[in-house]
Amino acid sequence: MSHECPLCTLEFEFEVCHTTCPLAPGCKMVRCPRCGYEFVEEGFIVSLIRKVVPKGFLRDSSAH
C-alpha cells in the first residue's frame, strides 16, 4: 500500500512496524522514511473519498 507523507509529501510504500512497542502487531501508525513524521494510516472511507473527490475541491474558496 502506498502512502503520502502529509508533512514532506514523500510518496512511499507501507512498511511493517519494527518496534518493541506492545501495540506494534496491530499498529495503524505509519512513519515517513524521509522526515520521520508519524501519522495514522487512513481508513477505507477516507481512501475512497480521496479517489472520488478532485484534489483541492474541499479547500477554502473564500481566498479567491
C-alpha positions in Angstrom: 0.0 0.0 0.0 1.3 3.4 -1.0 1.2 6.5 1.3 2.0 10.2 1.0 3.5 11.9 4.0 1.4 14.9 5.0 4.5 16.8 6.2 7.1 16.4 3.4 4.8 14.9 0.6 7.1 11.9 0.0 5.3 9.0 -1.6 6.4 5.7 -0.1 5.3 2.1 0.3 4.0 1.0 3.7 6.5 -0.8 5.9 5.7 -3.1 8.8 6.3 -1.6 12.2 9.6 -2.9 13.6 9.4 -1.7 17.2 9.4 -3.1 20.7 6.1 -1.4 21.5 3.5 -3.9 22.7 0.9 -2.4 20.3 3.1 -3.0 17.2 1.3 -6.0 15.8 -2.0 -4.0 15.4 -0.4 -0.6 15.0 -2.1 1.8 12.4 0.7 4.3 12.6 2.9 4.9 9.5 6.3 6.6 9.7 7.8 8.5 6.8 11.3 7.3 5.9 12.4 10.8 4.9 11.4 13.0 7.7 10.3 10.5 10.4 6.8 12.0 10.8 4.3 9.5 12.2 0.7 9.6 11.1 -2.3 7.3 11.3 -2.9 5.1 8.3 -6.1 6.3 6.5 -9.1 4.1 6.6 -11.2 2.7 3.7 -13.8 5.6 3.7 -11.1 8.3 3.6 -9.3 6.5 0.9 -12.5 6.2 -1.2 -13.3 9.9 -0.8 -9.8 10.9 -1.9 -10.2 8.8 -5.1 -13.7 10.3 -5.9 -13.3 14.0 -4.9 -10.8 16.1 -7.0 -7.7 17.3 -5.2 -8.2 20.8 -3.8 -12.0 20.6 -4.1 -12.7 21.0 -0.4 -10.2 23.8 0.2 -11.4 27.2 1.4 -12.5 29.2 -1.6 -13.0 32.5 0.3 -9.4 33.4 -0.5 -10.2 33.9 -4.2 
